[in-house]
Amino acid sequence: MTTNLTQPNSTANFQAIKGESLLHKARKRFMRHRLAMFGLVALMLMLATAVFAPFIERYPPNDLNLEAMGQAPSAAHWLGTDTTGRDVWSRVVHASQVSMSVGLVAVSISTFIGVLIGSISGYASGKVDLLLMRVTDMVMAFPSMVIIITVASVLGPSIYNTMLVIGVLTWPGVARLVRGQMLSFREQQFVLAARSIGATPWQIMYRHLFPNVVGTVTVAATFGMANAILQEAALSFLGLGVQAPTPSWGNMLRDAQTLSILEGMPWLWLVPGLMIALAVLSINFIGDGLRDALDPRSVL
Amino acid sequence: MFTYIVRRLLISIPILFGITVIIFFIASKMPGDAVLAMISNETPQAEDLIKLRRGQLGLDLPIYEQYGKWMGQLLQGKLGYSFQSGESVNDIIATRLPATLQLMSVALVVAIVLGVTLGVISALKQYTWVDYTFTFLGFAGISIPEFFLGMVLVYGFSLELGLFPTSGMVTAGAPYSVLDNLHHIVLPAFALAISRTATFMRYTRASVLEVMNNDYVRTARAKGLNRFRVTTRHILRNAMIPVVTVIGLSLPVLFGGSVIIEMIFQWPGIGLMFINAVTGRDSPVIMGYVLMSATIVLASNLLTDIAYGWLDPRIRYD
């Protein structure tokens, strides 16, 4: 879907106005959303940075250089060096790998669980629904940051645990959303029609109900990825996420918490912090554009 | 309404029970061990001491018996004793909760006042540069991590300009004064409030836009009422109903956010206590805190629903 959205609008659109598909319309609406296009470009740049980090770095990100400790930005070190002489530019570039991969994996886990539980709950209804929704209520009853911190401290800090914790604890929102939609769609006539010609529940779910929730789930997953990146940064900031020496924007901020660094070496923490904000902002813009494109009825 | 509240409270009982099971299970899987942290290997007869201490803390019992003991205490309203300091968890929470509540309530008031005002302005000026600027700032507000914002505020307002203290709740050693307290709360409260401000603004804007096109608003305008009166009496009162829900649902977010803000500003609340307990593997304190936070979420959800029904007579819970 996203690959479709990134393609330049082909001229074929203008010739075939009569039979314009929903996807075409959605793409046009998305392309008109300026902030979303900005977000898309920025995110693509960040993904490219993450993928090609070894070619963009100027020094190995974990190499200490005791002759160049705590240097301000210069031609040799674009963003300066940290207290052990590591090149900040290279670390920021490599840290984008962490944020992007944690964001993508965590949101994939949570979307998978959320869609699975939500659709079973919404389609099956009755006792199954009641049970699954009580479980959802329980997970939702914890403030997400509190339970994420607790579970992360139990599992121990590592990048994989960070993905797992965020993914496994943030699905209830999607589950409720999907359930609500399933509940309303399953009463509609196209489902009745499918059932009357003998479609099995699995077929109805897969062929008739899923396509209808794809839009909502895509939007929710986009915002979910933005949140996952924020949560990873917070966990790493607290020392419960990605561990040194692997650089992550969050743990770079953690290393800069003392007042002397805060005041004397702002290059150590300003750039990683701004990168988190930029990444999250871009994804939120994309989410907003997708919502306008895929779900024009919603007001927010 | 009364039956609705009773029913909701009854539903919360199995949920709360499930929550205690989840919390206990998680805490029992905690790696490392408070006892090992307390007794050094160098101590003579370390092994015997460890065994003895485990026995005293009840850590040698099978897990279901440990849960039973904990649950028994809980039903009497006791959250157990800290492994580290030996103090009762109830006391620890009671002494530290007021600081957190103070921080949260100031942040909430700031967020409501700012968010609603900006949201209304944004809606009234829809599709002007004012609206676009606020919308952009709103997105920025939900995208900047709280801890980074906190660091920027400390850097700018404390270290560079010297306007506010960098940390703490009051000046150490000085006699307590409200002014001093307020002086300390400005930065942390603002850092905590920003993301909520942005959220409230977005919802207020959407809600005002929806109400603005109603017939009764046009009637009020046609009668010749001035803009301010129409905005406050006819639009805002109706537009605030959905916003109240968002405010209620953001209490847990504020609670979670206070953990990190309290750490950055060394604010002596329960969030800071929780982080210290996590580092110290102090499971009774962790369990007490997590259980309390879950209870707060359930309570604020219920209160939000009640407030919703009370504000909007069209909504009936039966």
Interface residues (C-beta under 8 A of the other chain):
Chain A: L35 R134 V135 D137 M138 M140 A141 F142 P143 S144 M145 V146 I147 I149 T150 V151 S153 V154 G156 A226 L230 A233 A234 F237 L238 L240 L253 A256 Q257 L259 L262 E263 P266 W269 L270 G273 I276 A277 V280 L281 N284 F285 D288 V299 L300
Chain B: P14 I15 G18 I19 I22 I26 A27 K29 M30 P31 F136 F139 A140 I142 S143 I144 P145 E146 F147 F148 M151 V152 V154 Y155 L159 E160 T166 R202 Y203 A206 L209 E210 P252 V253 F255 G256 G257 V259 I260 M263 I264 F274 I275 V278 I286 Y289 V290 S293 A294 I296 V297 L298
